Amino acid sequence: MDENVVEITNANPSFFVNGDYGDEQIQILEGLEAVRMRPSMYIGSTSARGLHHIVYEIVDNSIDEALAGRCDTILITVNEDGSVTVEDNGSGIPIGMNEKLGIPTVEVVHTVLHAGGKFGGGAYTVSGGLHGVGASVVNALSEYMSVSVHRDGKVYQQRYERGIPVTKLEVIGDTDKHGTVTTFMPDSQIFETIDFDIDVLTTRHREMAFLNKGVTIVLTDMRMRMDDGEPLVRKFYYEGGIISFVKYLNKNKEELHPDPIYFEGLRESVNAEGAPEATMIEIAMQYNTSDAENIFSYANNIATTEGGTHLTGFKSAITKVFNDYARKYNVLRENDKNLSGDDVREGLTAVISVKLYAPQFEGQTKTKLGNSEVRGYVEQIINEKLAYFLEENPQISRMILDKCLLASRAREAARKARELTKRKSALESTQLPGKLADCTERDASLCEIFIVEGDSAGGSAKQGRDRKFQAILPLWGKMLNVEKARSDKVFDNEKLAPVVTALGAGIGVDFDVSRLRYHKVIVMADADVDGSHIRTLLLTFFFRYMRPLIQDGYVYIAQPPLYQIKRNKEELYAYTDDDLEQLREERGWKKEDISLQRYKGLGEMSSEQLWETTMNPDSRTILRVQMKDAFAADETFNMLMGEKVEPRKIFIQTNAKYVTNLDI
């Protein structure tokens, strides 16, 4: 297999022993040494994901200043040397001496873990950085960091290298500004890459601007120059806040009603110590004509990707409110079943944002909100304000209810289609598709399936594969575009049924990734327009009806070569035009000295060539499909495969210049 994993079985315990274990083996890590030794404990990983996370940690400190009402502008700059500067117009980090440690507070914040203004004392009513490790962790993982504080008419500055102060805090000038400027260079000794992706930073900070209306975030990339020589600048400011967010999410969809429904509420309480607390809740929601449900929840600007009490309260409350309204006006009659939650949420785009003093997140990843009282707060606000909206806007209410009823009927038809398919042994029996050439291995973690475009390529793949762990499923003809089809049509589609059956994990709400028969699902299509279309159709299907496949990293894209190069008895392969040019330069080849074959399809390769270039785990390249951002992925699939033509046209016009291999 092609995973670089070493398994140790029946290991002798003495294998792991390296010297004695005594008092001298006990290590005490001073200061920020623990962070440098185990960085993934603090930022998740040292990959590109962890690299971008350290920017978020510094920016989140500025966002906390904005939440406290002391900041309205945040400037983020990726400098030409790859360092990052974050500047805000907040109050500036305190510069007085810390009585306990005998060093300036700004130095404490940057050199001591779990030190900050977010553990009580009234500096921050709401904060995303609960653990107080943000600035100190970034400092520890940076080759250098320079912090300038504009406060009380003076500019104070201190520099650190790999977490250690190399200068004292000193006054370097006068100022009439206030705020903090932080510049840091990620440490190449720590991170796998120190090259920031401007698009990743754009997605994150656009989201921050949506969630904090009235705050301006400016992202500048000094490494990239526009046609006029100026650096790339992206500015985010949304007076509408999450209303603008919902409009943005629905921009490639046909809205059912023109404006998002918005309501907010403040719930005040007293904590166990008798101190007053407040929870601010904002909800924006808008229906569109699609079948997809897109609900994004946040707590203190942190994306709660696993949901939590605020999302649970939202879902239960809107289902109740719509059913109550439908009963009141006889849209649902006495013998009719209630609308299900799925019916009510079909075609719904919503953003739920709660801001509270003491959020309880489940796990270090902060992906699920656990505060039990928040569910009740959200339910109260929706019961009051959504019910009032429906009463005051009967035309919109009826349009939404009609869509919910249509969803209910389609869901019932889909259920019947699913049951019929099950009875025909298309989903759950041991009967597999006739075109599937299965592997002999039964451990799913060792198995992979190639979903291949066309019978010709499928034949070559079947002959060239390793039968022990590689299965082949040929597809024929164009698949259904599930972005434009209702779910009952999807469940009954003859082109999709073999894929569902072969994978063995079900579909839609019945999908269970634990039943998956292969842990690598590899899409293998021609390197042309038709092949790209097949890949996009399959990925859209997986994203909409088998999303855990993508979320859990089971989907891959095969990379067949574009060229075969022969010179005398030597055969080489190039996967791109750049690869071809590089080979020519490395070998000093002249065009007349070589035989060059341009592959237009997988079917042009023999089974041996297909194995050697595309299927052999020891020599192939496959790309794992990852879903880094849920709403960005949804936007992309809807833009490429949805009903609206104009966004797709703009995308093609914008990106056509990047196409290097186009057969005309």
PEHU-V466812 format. One record per residue. N is the residue number from 0. RES is the residue in one letter. D_FIRST is the distance of its C-alpha to the first C-alpha in whole Angstrom. Layout:
n->N res->RES d_first->D_FIRST
n->N res->RES d_first->D_FIRST
//
This chain:
n->0 res->M d_first->0
n->1 res->D d_first->4
n->2 res->E d_first->6
n->3 res->N d_first->8
n->4 res->V d_first->9
n->5 res->V d_first->11
n->6 res->E d_first->13
n->7 res->I d_first->16
n->8 res->T d_first->18
n->9 res->N d_first->21
n->10 res->A d_first->22
n->11 res->N d_first->26
n->12 res->P d_first->27
n->13 res->S d_first->29
n->14 res->F d_first->26
n->15 res->F d_first->26
n->16 res->V d_first->30
n->17 res->N d_first->31
n->18 res->G d_first->35
n->19 res->D d_first->37
n->20 res->Y d_first->38
n->21 res->G d_first->41
n->22 res->D d_first->43
n->23 res->E d_first->42
n->24 res->Q d_first->38
n->25 res->I d_first->39
n->26 res->Q d_first->39
n->27 res->I d_first->41
n->28 res->L d_first->39
n->29 res->E d_first->42
n->30 res->G d_first->42
n->31 res->L d_first->39
n->32 res->E d_first->37
n->33 res->A d_first->35
n->34 res->V d_first->34
n->35 res->R d_first->33
n->36 res->M d_first->31
n->37 res->R d_first->29
n->38 res->P d_first->30
n->39 res->S d_first->27
n->40 res->M d_first->29
n->41 res->Y d_first->32
n->42 res->I d_first->30
n->43 res->G d_first->27
n->44 res->S d_first->25
n->45 res->T d_first->25
n->46 res->S d_first->23
n->47 res->A d_first->25
n->48 res->R d_first->26
n->49 res->G d_first->28
n->50 res->L d_first->30
n->51 res->H d_first->31
n->52 res->H d_first->32
n->53 res->I d_first->34
n->54 res->V d_first->36
n->55 res->Y d_first->37
n->56 res->E d_first->38
n->57 res->I d_first->41
n->58 res->V d_first->42
n->59 res->D d_first->42
n->60 res->N d_first->45
n->61 res->S d_first->47
n->62 res->I d_first->46
n->63 res->D d_first->47
n->64 res->E d_first->50
n->65 res->A d_first->51
n->66 res->L d_first->50
n->67 res->A d_first->53
n->68 res->G d_first->55
n->69 res->R d_first->55
n->70 res->C d_first->53
n->71 res->D d_first->53
n->72 res->T d_first->51
n->73 res->I d_first->48
n->74 res->L d_first->47
n->75 res->I d_first->43
n->76 res->T d_first->43
n->77 res->V d_first->40
n->78 res->N d_first->42
n->79 res->E d_first->41
n->80 res->D d_first->40
n->81 res->G d_first->37
n->82 res->S d_first->39
n->83 res->V d_first->40
n->84 res->T d_first->43
n->85 res->V d_first->44
n->86 res->E d_first->48
n->87 res->D d_first->50
n->88 res->N d_first->54
n->89 res->G d_first->53
n->90 res->S d_first->56
n->91 res->G d_first->54
n->92 res->I d_first->53
n->93 res->P d_first->55
n->94 res->I d_first->57
n->95 res->G d_first->59
n->96 res->M d_first->58
n->97 res->N d_first->57
n->98 res->E d_first->59
n->99 res->K d_first->56
n->100 res->L d_first->54
n->101 res->G d_first->57
n->102 res->I d_first->55
n->103 res->P d_first->55
n->104 res->T d_first->53
n->105 res->V d_first->51
n->106 res->E d_first->50
n->107 res->V d_first->49
n->108 res->V d_first->47
n->109 res->H d_first->45
n->110 res->T d_first->45
n->111 res->V d_first->45
n->112 res->L d_first->42
n->113 res->H d_first->43
n->114 res->A d_first->47
n->115 res->G d_first->48
n->116 res->G d_first->50
n->117 res->K d_first->48
n->118 res->F d_first->49
n->119 res->G d_first->52
n->120 res->G d_first->56
n->121 res->G d_first->56
n->122 res->A d_first->54
n->123 res->Y d_first->52
n->124 res->T d_first->52
n->125 res->V d_first->49
n->126 res->S d_first->46
n->127 res->G d_first->42
n->128 res->G d_first->41
n->129 res->L d_first->42
n->130 res->H d_first->41
n->131 res->G d_first->43
n->132 res->V d_first->40
n->133 res->G d_first->39
n->134 res->A d_first->42
n->135 res->S d_first->41
n->136 res->V d_first->37
n->137 res->V d_first->37
n->138 res->N d_first->40
n->139 res->A d_first->38
n->140 res->L d_first->35
n->141 res->S d_first->37
n->142 res->E d_first->38
n->143 res->Y d_first->41
n->144 res->M d_first->43
n->145 res->S d_first->46
n->146 res->V d_first->48
n->147 res->S d_first->52
n->148 res->V d_first->54
n->149 res->H d_first->57
n->150 res->R d_first->59
n->151 res->D d_first->63
n->152 res->G d_first->64
n->153 res->K d_first->62
n->154 res->V d_first->58
n->155 res->Y d_first->56
n->156 res->Q d_first->53
n->157 res->Q d_first->51
n->158 res->R d_first->48
n->159 res->Y d_first->45
n->160 res->E d_first->42
n->161 res->R d_first->39
n->162 res->G d_first->41
n->163 res->I d_first->44
n->164 res->P d_first->48
n->165 res->V d_first->49
n->166 res->T d_first->52
n->167 res->K d_first->54
n->168 res->L d_first->55
n->169 res->E d_first->58
n->170 res->V d_first->60
n->171 res->I d_first->59
n->172 res->G d_first->62
n->173 res->D d_first->63
n->174 res->T d_first->62
n->175 res->D d_first->63
n->176 res->K d_first->59
n->177 res->H d_first->57
n->178 res->G d_first->54
n->179 res->T d_first->51
n->180 res->V d_first->49
n->181 res->T d_first->46
n->182 res->T d_first->44
n->183 res->F d_first->40
n->184 res->M d_first->38
n->185 res->P d_first->34
n->186 res->D d_first->33
n->187 res->S d_first->31
n->188 res->Q d_first->30
n->189 res->I d_first->29
n->190 res->F d_first->27
n->191 res->E d_first->24
n->192 res->T d_first->26
n->193 res->I d_first->30
n->194 res->D d_first->30
n->195 res->F d_first->32
n->196 res->D d_first->31
n->197 res->I d_first->35
n->198 res->D d_first->33
n->199 res->V d_first->32
n->200 res->L d_first->35
n->201 res->T d_first->37
n->202 res->T d_first->35
n->203 res->R d_first->36
n->204 res->H d_first->39
n->205 res->R d_first->41
n->206 res->E d_first->40
n->207 res->M d_first->42
n->208 res->A d_first->45
n->209 res->F d_first->45
n->210 res->L d_first->45
n->211 res->N d_first->47
n->212 res->K d_first->50
n->213 res->G d_first->53
n->214 res->V d_first->50
n->215 res->T d_first->49
n->216 res->I d_first->46
n->217 res->V d_first->46
n->218 res->L d_first->43
n->219 res->T d_first->43
n->220 res->D d_first->41
n->221 res->M d_first->43
n->222 res->R d_first->40
n->223 res->M d_first->40
n->224 res->R d_first->43
n->225 res->M d_first->45
n->226 res->D d_first->47
n->227 res->D d_first->50
n->228 res->G d_first->48
n->229 res->E d_first->48
n->230 res->P d_first->45
n->231 res->L d_first->43
n->232 res->V d_first->45
n->233 res->R d_first->44
n->234 res->K d_first->46
n->235 res->F d_first->46
n->236 res->Y d_first->49
n->237 res->Y d_first->49
n->238 res->E d_first->53
n->239 res->G d_first->52
n->240 res->G d_first->49
n->241 res->I d_first->46
n->242 res->I d_first->49
n->243 res->S d_first->47
n->244 res->F d_first->44
n->245 res->V d_first->44
n->246 res->K d_first->46
n->247 res->Y d_first->43
n->248 res->L d_first->40
n->249 res->N d_first->42
n->250 res->K d_first->43
n->251 res->N d_first->41
n->252 res->K d_first->42
n->253 res->E d_first->46
n->254 res->E d_first->47
n->255 res->L d_first->49
n->256 res->H d_first->52
n->257 res->P d_first->53
n->258 res->D d_first->53
n->259 res->P d_first->50
n->260 res->I d_first->52
n->261 res->Y d_first->52
n->262 res->F d_first->53
n->263 res->E d_first->53
n->264 res->G d_first->55
n->265 res->L d_first->56
n->266 res->R d_first->56
n->267 res->E d_first->58
n->268 res->S d_first->57
n->269 res->V d_first->58
n->270 res->N d_first->56
n->271 res->A d_first->56
n->272 res->E d_first->58
n->273 res->G d_first->61
n->274 res->A d_first->59
n->275 res->P d_first->59
n->276 res->E d_first->56
n->277 res->A d_first->55
n->278 res->T d_first->52
n->279 res->M d_first->52
n->280 res->I d_first->50
n->281 res->E d_first->49
n->282 res->I d_first->48
n->283 res->A d_first->48
n->284 res->M d_first->47
n->285 res->Q d_first->47
n->286 res->Y d_first->46
n->287 res->N d_first->45
n->288 res->T d_first->45
n->289 res->S d_first->41
n->290 res->D d_first->39
n->291 res->A d_first->37
n->292 res->E d_first->38
n->293 res->N d_first->37
n->294 res->I d_first->38
n->295 res->F d_first->38
n->296 res->S d_first->39
n->297 res->Y d_first->40
n->298 res->A d_first->42
n->299 res->N d_first->44
n->300 res->N d_first->41
n->301 res->I d_first->38
n->302 res->A d_first->36
n->303 res->T d_first->36
n->304 res->T d_first->32
n->305 res->E d_first->32
n->306 res->G d_first->36
n->307 res->G d_first->39
n->308 res->T d_first->42
n->309 res->H d_first->43
n->310 res->L d_first->41
n->311 res->T d_first->42
n->312 res->G d_first->46
n->313 res->F d_first->45
n->314 res->K d_first->44
n->315 res->S d_first->46
n->316 res->A d_first->49
n->317 res->I d_first->49
n->318 res->T d_first->48
n->319 res->K d_first->51
n->320 res->V d_first->53
n->321 res->F d_first->52
n->322 res->N d_first->53
n->323 res->D d_first->56
n->324 res->Y d_first->57
n->325 res->A d_first->57
n->326 res->R d_first->59
n->327 res->K d_first->61
n->328 res->Y d_first->62
n->329 res->N d_first->61
n->330 res->V d_first->58
n->331 res->L d_first->57
n->332 res->R d_first->59
n->333 res->E d_first->60
n->334 res->N d_first->58
n->335 res->D d_first->55
n->336 res->K d_first->52
n->337 res->N d_first->51
n->338 res->L d_first->48
n->339 res->S d_first->45
n->340 res->G d_first->43
n->341 res->D d_first->41
n->342 res->D d_first->44
n->343 res->V d_first->45
n->344 res->R d_first->42
n->345 res->E d_first->41
n->346 res->G d_first->42
n->347 res->L d_first->43
n->348 res->T d_first->42
n->349 res->A d_first->43
n->350 res->V d_first->43
n->351 res->I d_first->44
n->352 res->S d_first->44
n->353 res->V d_first->46
n->354 res->K d_first->47
n->355 res->L d_first->49
n->356 res->Y d_first->50
n->357 res->A d_first->47
n->358 res->P d_first->44
n->359 res->Q d_first->42
n->360 res->F d_first->38
n->361 res->E d_first->36
n->362 res->G d_first->33
n->363 res->Q d_first->33
n->364 res->T d_first->31
n->365 res->K d_first->35
n->366 res->T d_first->33
n->367 res->K d_first->36
n->368 res->L d_first->39
n->369 res->G d_first->41
n->370 res->N d_first->45
n->371 res->S d_first->46
n->372 res->E d_first->49
n->373 res->V d_first->48
n->374 res->R d_first->47
n->375 res->G d_first->51
n->376 res->Y d_first->52
n->377 res->V d_first->49
n->378 res->E d_first->51
n->379 res->Q d_first->54
n->380 res->I d_first->54
n->381 res->I d_first->52
n->382 res->N d_first->55
n->383 res->E d_first->58
n->384 res->K d_first->57
n->385 res->L d_first->55
n->386 res->A d_first->57
n->387 res->Y d_first->60
n->388 res->F d_first->58
n->389 res->L d_first->58
n->390 res->E d_first->61
n->391 res->E d_first->62
n->392 res->N d_first->60
n->393 res->P d_first->61
n->394 res->Q d_first->59
n->395 res->I d_first->56
n->396 res->S d_first->56
n->397 res->R d_first->56
n->398 res->M d_first->54
n->399 res->I d_first->51
n->400 res->L d_first->52
n->401 res->D d_first->52
n->402 res->K d_first->49
n->403 res->C d_first->48
n->404 res->L d_first->50
n->405 res->L d_first->48
n->406 res->A d_first->44
n->407 res->S d_first->46
n->408 res->R d_first->46
n->409 res->A d_first->43
n->410 res->R d_first->41
n->411 res->E d_first->43
n->412 res->A d_first->43
n->413 res->A d_first->39
n->414 res->R d_first->39
n->415 res->K d_first->41
n->416 res->A d_first->38
n->417 res->R d_first->35
n->418 res->E d_first->37
n->419 res->L d_first->38
n->420 res->T d_first->35
n->421 res->K d_first->34
n->422 res->R d_first->36
n->423 res->K d_first->35
n->424 res->S d_first->32
n->425 res->A d_first->30
n->426 res->L d_first->28
n->427 res->E d_first->28
n->428 res->S d_first->29
n->429 res->T d_first->26
n->430 res->Q d_first->27
n->431 res->L d_first->25
n->432 res->P d_first->25
n->433 res->G d_first->27
n->434 res->K d_first->25
n->435 res->L d_first->21
n->436 res->A d_first->19
n->437 res->D d_first->17
n->438 res->C d_first->14
n->439 res->T d_first->15
n->440 res->E d_first->13
n->441 res->R d_first->15
n->442 res->D d_first->13
n->443 res->A d_first->13
n->444 res->S d_first->11
n->445 res->L d_first->8
n->446 res->C d_first->9
n->447 res->E d_first->10
n->448 res->I d_first->13
n->449 res->F d_first->15
n->450 res->I d_first->18
n->451 res->V d_first->20
n->452 res->E d_first->23
n->453 res->G d_first->26
n->454 res->D d_first->26
n->455 res->S d_first->26
n->456 res->A d_first->22
n->457 res->G d_first->21
n->458 res->G d_first->22
n->459 res->S d_first->21
n->460 res->A d_first->17
n->461 res->K d_first->18
n->462 res->Q d_first->19
n->463 res->G d_first->16
n->464 res->R d_first->13
n->465 res->D d_first->11
n->466 res->R d_first->13
n->467 res->K d_first->11
n->468 res->F d_first->9
n->469 res->Q d_first->10
n->470 res->A d_first->14
n->471 res->I d_first->17
n->472 res->L d_first->20
n->473 res->P d_first->22
n->474 res->L d_first->25
n->475 res->W d_first->28
n->476 res->G d_first->31
n->477 res->K d_first->31
n->478 res->M d_first->30
n->479 res->L d_first->33
n->480 res->N d_first->33
n->481 res->V d_first->33
n->482 res->E d_first->35
n->483 res->K d_first->38
n->484 res->A d_first->38
n->485 res->R d_first->39
n->486 res->S d_first->37
n->487 res->D d_first->38
n->488 res->K d_first->38
n->489 res->V d_first->34
n->490 res->F d_first->34
n->491 res->D d_first->35
n->492 res->N d_first->34
n->493 res->E d_first->32
n->494 res->K d_first->30
n->495 res->L d_first->28
n->496 res->A d_first->28
n->497 res->P d_first->26
n->498 res->V d_first->23
n->499 res->V d_first->25
n->500 res->T d_first->25
n->501 res->A d_first->21
n->502 res->L d_first->20
n->503 res->G d_first->22
n->504 res->A d_first->23
n->505 res->G d_first->26
n->506 res->I d_first->28
n->507 res->G d_first->30
n->508 res->V d_first->32
n->509 res->D d_first->30
n->510 res->F d_first->27
n->511 res->D d_first->25
n->512 res->V d_first->21
n->513 res->S d_first->21
n->514 res->R d_first->21
n->515 res->L d_first->18
n->516 res->R d_first->16
n->517 res->Y d_first->13
n->518 res->H d_first->12
n->519 res->K d_first->11
n->520 res->V d_first->14
n->521 res->I d_first->14
n->522 res->V d_first->18
n->523 res->M d_first->18
n->524 res->A d_first->22
n->525 res->D d_first->24
n->526 res->A d_first->25
n->527 res->D d_first->28
n->528 res->V d_first->31
n->529 res->D d_first->30
n->530 res->G d_first->26
n->531 res->S d_first->27
n->532 res->H d_first->29
n->533 res->I d_first->26
n->534 res->R d_first->24
n->535 res->T d_first->27
n->536 res->L d_first->28
n->537 res->L d_first->25
n->538 res->L d_first->24
n->539 res->T d_first->28
n->540 res->F d_first->27
n->541 res->F d_first->24
n->542 res->F d_first->26
n->543 res->R d_first->29
n->544 res->Y d_first->28
n->545 res->M d_first->25
n->546 res->R d_first->25
n->547 res->P d_first->23
n->548 res->L d_first->20
n->549 res->I d_first->21
n->550 res->Q d_first->22
n->551 res->D d_first->19
n->552 res->G d_first->16
n->553 res->Y d_first->15
n->554 res->V d_first->16
n->555 res->Y d_first->15
n->556 res->I d_first->16
n->557 res->A d_first->15
n->558 res->Q d_first->17
n->559 res->P d_first->18
n->560 res->P d_first->21
n->561 res->L d_first->24
n->562 res->Y d_first->26
n->563 res->Q d_first->25
n->564 res->I d_first->27
n->565 res->K d_first->29
n->566 res->R d_first->31
n->567 res->N d_first->32
n->568 res->K d_first->29
n->569 res->E d_first->27
n->570 res->E d_first->24
n->571 res->L d_first->23
n->572 res->Y d_first->22
n->573 res->A d_first->23
n->574 res->Y d_first->22
n->575 res->T d_first->25
n->576 res->D d_first->29
n->577 res->D d_first->28
n->578 res->D d_first->25
n->579 res->L d_first->28
n->580 res->E d_first->31
n->581 res->Q d_first->29
n->582 res->L d_first->28
n->583 res->R d_first->31
n->584 res->E d_first->33
n->585 res->E d_first->30
n->586 res->R d_first->31
n->587 res->G d_first->35
n->588 res->W d_first->34
n->589 res->K d_first->37
n->590 res->K d_first->37
n->591 res->E d_first->39
n->592 res->D d_first->37
n->593 res->I d_first->34
n->594 res->S d_first->33
n->595 res->L d_first->31
n->596 res->Q d_first->29
n->597 res->R d_first->29
n->598 res->Y d_first->27
n->599 res->K d_first->28
n->600 res->G d_first->26
n->601 res->L d_first->22
n->602 res->G d_first->25
n->603 res->E d_first->26
n->604 res->M d_first->23
n->605 res->S d_first->22
n->606 res->S d_first->19
n->607 res->E d_first->18
n->608 res->Q d_first->19
n->609 res->L d_first->17
n->610 res->W d_first->14
n->611 res->E d_first->14
n->612 res->T d_first->15
n->613 res->T d_first->14
n->614 res->M d_first->11
n->615 res->N d_first->9
n->616 res->P d_first->6
n->617 res->D d_first->7
n->618 res->S d_first->11
n->619 res->R d_first->11
n->620 res->T d_first->13
n->621 res->I d_first->13
n->622 res->L d_first->15
n->623 res->R d_first->15
n->624 res->V d_first->19
n->625 res->Q d_first->21
n->626 res->M d_first->24
n->627 res->K d_first->26
n->628 res->D d_first->29
n->629 res->A d_first->30
n->630 res->F d_first->34
n->631 res->A d_first->32
n->632 res->A d_first->30
n->633 res->D d_first->32
n->634 res->E d_first->35
n->635 res->T d_first->32
n->636 res->F d_first->32
n->637 res->N d_first->35
n->638 res->M d_first->36
n->639 res->L d_first->34
n->640 res->M d_first->35
n->641 res->G d_first->38
n->642 res->E d_first->41
n->643 res->K d_first->43
n->644 res->V d_first->43
n->645 res->E d_first->44
n->646 res->P d_first->41
n->647 res->R d_first->39
n->648 res->K d_first->41
n->649 res->I d_first->42
n->650 res->F d_first->38
n->651 res->I d_first->38
n->652 res->Q d_first->41
n->653 res->T d_first->40
n->654 res->N d_first->36
n->655 res->A d_first->37
n->656 res->K d_first->38
n->657 res->Y d_first->34
n->658 res->V d_first->33
n->659 res->T d_first->32
n->660 res->N d_first->31
n->661 res->L d_first->34
n->662 res->D d_first->34
n->663 res->I d_first->38
//
